[in-house]
């Protein structure tokens, strides 16, 4: 086999490790898959009654795609924890002492976390459909929306690997996790940014999470008052592609650099 | 036995700016012959782990040269990694996988075709067959370390690095791991073992290199070193400080070197262990001095270093 062939094969072996974790400890992984569902039911129930839309549509039409985007952000925590745990427990060193490329180690993480996000989305879509949420623009459009969501997850993967390699232990990850929440809330996930005070709305609109949420709502045909409010709101589709690519362009090399400096 | 050198390090230096990550190396030299077990013995912070991490390509050195089986650890890392096994200070196995799943995974990553039968073989060899399908998180410390050893031996390595294999283990776990390492030695694997226990190096190694502040300060077979180590010590702890001068006087004829007094503790270097103990006990009895404690002991690592280098460790 060629170098690339082995990197792919080894990457898959490392991804399978995570799949085996799921099988060995189903309780833990099922909880992480259903946590966004809990958020959806909780916020839908809490805020849904207070929300009124001109066309009479349900709050879930706005909320469900928002929770999709939020679930992608929460995936970051899993990546950080997994990477930091492997470094602190010496598993990363064991991998580095084997005759395989470091690409395989990262590739394995990448495959496992993307699969995890796909399952998360499937569970959320099923719940959303049960609550009355629908996509209205046809399947290709809906698939494009899921593509945008997974693109954001892919970008956040590199952020997670970078932070995991930087903090190097699972305890410190908890501190970073606290910061994930305000980022999640300061966006168009739960409410249209047009309802916020101007300065806050502007910050929330420029949050990449909002762009992905707003763009996927457009592709699903769900209402989103944020979409018309400002420049960034009207260009959400473009921003939902460019912001993740920018994040990847910054954090992929940073992660690679961190991985190399483990040897300094 | 051949005299091929499988590990050769000359003047290896490593400086840590932060100083928190580990101890540096300061002109580290080492030669290890094929088929031997070399113990790298030193106190915490002497640079043992740093040396192992550099030799196993996990850490870059600042200057110096090092080769494993003739391959340069700096420039031919991939070739080196094909020939080494590493057992870290912290058992680097996946806790959420079972013992068998761990070995199968590491077998696949070593590109072994028969990874499943190899896993079973190693589980058998390290007496883990019964626990094979249990999650590693349920293993005892000794079992975990044995699994770690097994994982490093998936592909029979030319050189096995074993970094403080018994740190944090209870005595039973320590004996388990010792017997596992002895098996490797019988199989002819070249082993570089780091430890802070004199006894462990003595039990397992053919040759011992003593490391202090990033440098090898003494080197030889355990017997050669033992004669350099200095005498055993007879420690007397007295109830009454007023008795100290009298006890020093009584111990005088037995002492094989300078008697050390620290508070109410009198330490006497002795040659003939049993005789010294009996004679001392008798003299104390006749002088009607009742000691709090009277013990015979091997020199501590600190005393060995003091003896070898003439400076406090």
Contacts between the chains, C-beta under 8 A, distances in Angstrom:
chain1	res1	chain2	res2	distance
A	6	B	111	7.1
A	10	B	108	7.8
A	10	B	109	5.7
A	13	B	105	6.2
A	13	B	108	4.5
A	13	B	109	5.7
A	14	B	105	7.9
A	14	B	109	7.6
A	16	B	105	7.5
A	17	B	94	6.5
A	17	B	97	6.8
A	17	B	105	5.7
A	20	B	96	7.9
A	20	B	97	5.9
A	20	B	101	5.7
A	21	B	96	4.7
A	21	B	97	7.2
A	24	B	96	5.7
A	24	B	97	6.8
A	24	B	98	7.2
A	24	B	101	7.8
A	24	B	135	6.1
A	25	B	96	6.1
A	89	B	90	6.4
A	89	B	92	6.7
A	89	B	95	7.2
A	90	B	88	4.6
A	90	B	89	7.7
A	90	B	90	4.5
A	90	B	91	7.3
A	90	B	92	3.5
A	91	B	92	5.5
A	91	B	93	7.6
A	91	B	94	6.0
A	93	B	53	8.0
A	93	B	58	5.7
A	93	B	86	7.4
A	93	B	88	6.0
A	93	B	92	5.9
A	94	B	86	6.9
A	94	B	88	7.1
A	94	B	92	3.9
A	94	B	93	7.7
A	94	B	106	7.7
A	94	B	151	7.3
A	95	B	109	7.5
A	96	B	57	7.8
A	96	B	58	5.7
A	97	B	56	5.5
A	97	B	57	7.2
A	97	B	58	6.3
A	97	B	81	6.1
A	97	B	84	6.8
A	97	B	85	7.9
A	97	B	86	4.3
A	98	B	81	6.4
A	98	B	106	7.4
A	98	B	109	5.3
A	98	B	110	6.5
A	99	B	78	6.0
A	99	B	81	4.5
A	99	B	82	4.4
A	99	B	110	7.2
A	99	B	111	8.0
A	100	B	109	5.8
A	262	B	58	7.7
A	263	B	57	7.6
A	263	B	58	6.1
A	263	B	59	5.4
A	263	B	60	5.0
A	264	B	59	7.4
A	264	B	60	5.9
